[in-house]
Amino acid sequence: MIKEKIAQIIPNKLKPFARSVYKIVKLPYVSVNNFRIRRIQKRLLERNYDSKTESLIVFLTPGYNVVTGGILAINSMYEETKKMKDIHNSEVILCTLPEDPLLLKYTKFNFKDYLYDFNLVLSYFTKLHYLMLHVPVVYVPQFIKHIYSNNKIFYKLKDIKSIHINILLMNIKNLPCINYLKSLGKIGLLTATTAHEAYTTPELRKKLGIPIHKLGVFICPEFYEKKSYNEKEDIMIVSPDPHPMKNKILSEIKNNFPNLKLIIIKNMPYEEYKKLIAKAKWSVTFGEGLDGYFIETIFSGGISFAVYNSDFFTEDFKSLRTVYDSYEEMYSGICTDLAELDDEKVYNEYQKSQYELVSKYYNYKQYIKNLELFYKGVYTYP
């Protein structure tokens, strides 16, 4: 399966040669593709970046061509950061995480920019005085392992006068352990940026021992097509997250509403997903609660269902009738709520209340302001 996927992005004229090499010397087919990707990346670097650049901001992102909210959030920060050169005075680049597969471009999003190998980037820029690294929190152990096991990379980083490592804390459940922070602290200045209001607190600042800054995420009303009740179809989107009660709840919904189309989102191209949520009346998430499935559906004119999670929701979300205290409560109440809300007047009134509450926390202008403050060194909890 892996070889077939890789073969899809090798130019047709090279495929016979690549296959013959694979058969004769039994090299992994992936190595042929890696050689090609590095060659293209090197050319792109030479075309788009000055190797004598002294100040660089790197966003580390997964090397897998899949659709995730994390990839979307990182790319948004990268795009907006590029627009703020007058503030940070740096070049900005997007790199795949060390140890991840090489990837030239995400094809399931409408992203225009290419990805680069992190090690290649470090070797290309020979005059760096300042380096900022944005590292997703779940990949901190992987990043530390790479830099401490690779002498060339370790000493390259040591040669850079000023390094700032910012941990992208998108999920409070993935807090880095203190030993990891100590290891990173030996390399440079540490900060963390958060995605949710609920856990951006003085307590978190004290626990981590590093400055934290509320950044938020790119999800804002301006980016979605908002449709009215009469424009919607009888569709409910379902998050792909596993949960012990998921099948039971979905079966209950299907038994009571046989004409309702349930669509579980699985690695769907993002633009296709946005068109789908614009059509869908409902969404139900089995994940963190205040996630993209919940928020993006509301910004698209739909109504969302979730279970209250104090790690992500603020207290005011408890006022929403479709935010339940538990999955047991969701199971017993969701069908009644679906029946009562499926009326144009009732639907519009409740949808408005969800929309106004979510808009309170997800605002594009505030998101940009938060990002500007970060690059100015003005943190929520310094």
N, C-alpha and C positions, 0 to 999 in steps of 0.2 A: 504493500500500500504506500509506504513512504517513497519507494523508488518511483512509483507511477506518478505521484504528486510532484516530485522533483522534476521528472522528465517533462512535465507540462510547461515548465518555464525555461527549458533549454531550447535555443533556436533550432528550427527544423534541420537546417543544414549541418548542425553539429551533432544531432542525435545518432546518426550511424556511427560516427567516430566515438562518441561517448559510450555507446553500447558495446562496441568492439573492445575498447579499453577495459570496460567492466568485465567482459567475458574472458579476455586473454590473461590479464594480470590479476583479475579478481579484486580490484580495488572497489571500495564502496562507491556506488553511483553518486552518492552525496558529495564525495570529494571533488568530482569533476565540476559539480555545480558550485561548490564553495570557491573553487579557483576562479570561476567565471564571475561570481558575485564580488569577490575582493577586487578583481581587476576593474569591474565597472565602478565600484565604490571609490577606488583610487583615482580614476578619471574624473568622477564627479567632484571629489574633494579638490582636485587641481583646478577644476573649472569654476567652482563656486566659493572656495575659501582660500585666503592667503595663508600659506604655511608659517609666515612670520607673525601671525596674529598673537597678541599678547594677553588678551582677555577672552575667555570662552565659557559659555554656559552649556552644559550637557544634560539632556533628559534621557535617562535610561528607561527603555521600554522592552516588553517581552519580544522574543524573536520567533513568535508563532503567529501565523496568519489566521487569526480567529477574531470573533467579535466579543469584546468584553467592555464593561463600563470603565475599567481601569485604563485600557488602551485609549479609549475615547477621551477620558479626563486628561491623561498625560499629553495627548496630541493638542488638546485645547490650550493647556498651559504653555506648551511649546509655541503654538501659533500666536498667542497673545503676547508672549515674552519677546518674540521677534519684533513686534510693533513698538516695543518700549526701549529701543536702543539708546534713545536720548537720556534714559534714566540709568541703565546699567552699563552702557558703553561697551558691550561685548558682542561677539559673534555667538550664534545659537545653533545648536545641532542636536539631532535625534539619533541616539545610538541603541543598538540592541544590547541587552544585558550580557555581560561576560558569561561564558559557559552555555548560553542559549544558542540554538541553530542560527546560522547566518540568514538574513532576510533582507531583500532589497526594497520591498515596498509592501504595505498593507493593501490588499485588493478588495477587501470586504467593506471598506469605508471609502468615501470620496476624498481621501487625503492626497495632496499633490506632491508632498516632499518624500525624499528617499531616506532610507535608514542606513546607518553606517556601523561597521564593526568598531567596538570601543577601543580595542588594542590598536587597530589601524589608525584611528583618530589620534590617540596619544602619541604615536610615532610620527604622524604627519605634522602636527603642530610642534615646531622645535623651539619656539621662543616664548612659550607661555609663562607669564608672571602671575596670572590669576586664573583659577579654575573653579567653577561652581558645578557640583554634581547633584542632580535631583534623582534620588533613589527611592523607588516604591518600597514601602516598609516590608512587604512579604518577601522581597528579594534581598534584603540586607544580609542575611547569612551567606547567600550565594555570592554576593559582591565582596564581602570580607574574605571568604575562602579564596576567591580568585586573586585578589590583590596581594594577599599574604603568602600565596603559594607560587606566585610568579615574580621572581626577582627583578626581571626587566621592568615590569609594570610598577612594582613597589618603589624601585629607585627612581623611576621616571616621575612618579608622584612626589617623592621626596625632594626632587630638584625644583619643583614648582614653588615659588616663594609663598603664595597665599592660596589655600584651598578651603572652600566652603562646601560642606556636604549637607544637603537638605533632605530630610526623610519625608516622603509623601505618605502621610498617615491618613489613609482613606477608610480605614476600618479599625475601630478601637479594640476589637478582639485580636488584632495582630500587633500588639505593642512589642517593640523590640526589647530583648532582655538587656539589662544594664551592662553585662560583659561585652555585648556587641557595640553598645554606645561607647564604652571605654576604648575598644579597638579602633573605632572610627575617629574618636577624639584624638588619637595619636597622629592622625593624618592631617586634620584640619578643624576649622570651626564647625560646630554642629548646630543645626536648627531642625524644627519639624513644622510642617504645615498641615492643617487639618481640613477635612471635608465637611464636617458636621458641627453645628452649633452645640449640640448636646454634650459633647465631650471636650470642647475647647474651654478648659477651666483652669483656675489656679492650681487645683489639685493635680491635674495632669502635668502642668509645668514643674511642680515640685517632685512628682514621681520620676519624671524623665531626667530632670536636672539640666535641661537645655531650653533655650527660648522656643516658644511655640506661637504660631500665628494662624488665625482663622483665615483660610483661603476660600473655602467653599468649592463648588464645582461649576462646570460650564452650563449646566442645565438651567435654562431660563426661558420664559414664555415666548420671547421673540423668535426662537428657533423652531417653533412648532406650528403646524397647521391646525387651528382650532375649529372644529366642526360642531354644529348644533345637534340636538337630539334627532331632528328629522333627517339629518344627513348621515346619521350613524347606521351601522348594520348590527344585526344580532350576533355580535362576536364578543367573546371574552378572551383576552390574552392571559397566559399563565406563565409565571417565571419558571425557569428550568431547575430551580433549587430543590433539592430533596428534602422531604420532611415525613416523619412517620404517619401523619394524618392526611397527607396530600391526596392520596388515591381515594380515601374515604370521603373527603370533602368534595373532590371533583365528581365522584360517582353520585353523591347526593344532588349536586347541581344538575348533572346530566339527567338523572331520573325525574327531577321536577321540571326541567326546562329542556325537553328533548330537541327543540329546534334551535337552541343556543349552540353556536359553534365555539368549541373550546380549542384554542391554539396554543400549544406549549412552545415557547420561543427557544430554538436550538440553533445557534451559530448562523442565524439569518443575516444576510448583508444588511448593514445598518440603514441604508436608505429605504430598503424594502420594509424593514421593521417600522420606520417612521410613517410610511404610507399605511401600514396595517393599523397602527395605534390611532391614526387619524380616523379610520373607519370604525374602530371598535367602540362599543358602548362601555365596556367594563374591562377591568384588569384585576387579577389577584396575584399577590406576591407571597412566596413562601421563604423569602430570603430575609434580609436585615430589616425589612419594613419600609423605611424611608429610603427607597432605592429608585433606580431609573424606571423600573416597571410601574412603580407607584406614581412618581412625579411626572414622568413624560406623558403618561396616559391622561392625567389631569390637565396638563398644559395643552393636550390635543382635544380637550372637550369631553373626555370620558370621566367615569367614576371608578375609583380604585378601592380595593379591599386589602386589608393587611391586619396583622396582629401587632399590638403596641409593644415596642422594644425600647426600653429606657436608654439603651446605649446610643440610639440614633434619633428617636423622636423626642421633641421637647414636650412639656406637659400639655400645651394647648392642643395637641393633636388628639388628646383623649376625648375632646368634645365632638369629634366626628363619629357618626353612627357606624361607619364601615371600617373603623379602626377598633378591633376587638381586644379584649383583655387577654384572651387565650385562644388557642386553636379549637378547643372544645366549644368556646362561645361562638367562634366563627362557624363551626359545623352546625350548631343549633340555630344560628340566626341568619346566615347568609342567604338562604333561599327566601325567607320572609322579606328581607331587605331588598333583594333583587325584584321581587314581585311588586312591592310598594313603590320602589324608585323608578320602575319602568312605566312612568307616566310623564308626559312632556313637562307639565308644570312642576311636579315634584322633582323630577330629574334635574331640570334647569336650576331650580332653587338650591338643591343640595350641591350640584356641580359647582355652582358659583361660590358656595361656602368653602369647598375644598380648594378651589382655584385661588381664592383670596388668601387663604392660610398658607398654602405652599409658596405663593408669590412673595409672601412676607420674608421668606428665607432664601429664595432663589431668584436673584435679580442681577441682570447682566452688568449694570453700572456699578453695583456694589462689588461684584466679583472682580471687575477690572480695577476698582479702587483698592481692594484687598491685595491684588497682585502688585500694584504699583507701590503700596506701602511696604510689602515684603522686600522689594528690590531697593527701597530707600533705607531698609534696616529698621523700620518702625513696626515692631511686632506687637501682637495682641498681649502677650505675656512675655516680656523681654527677660 
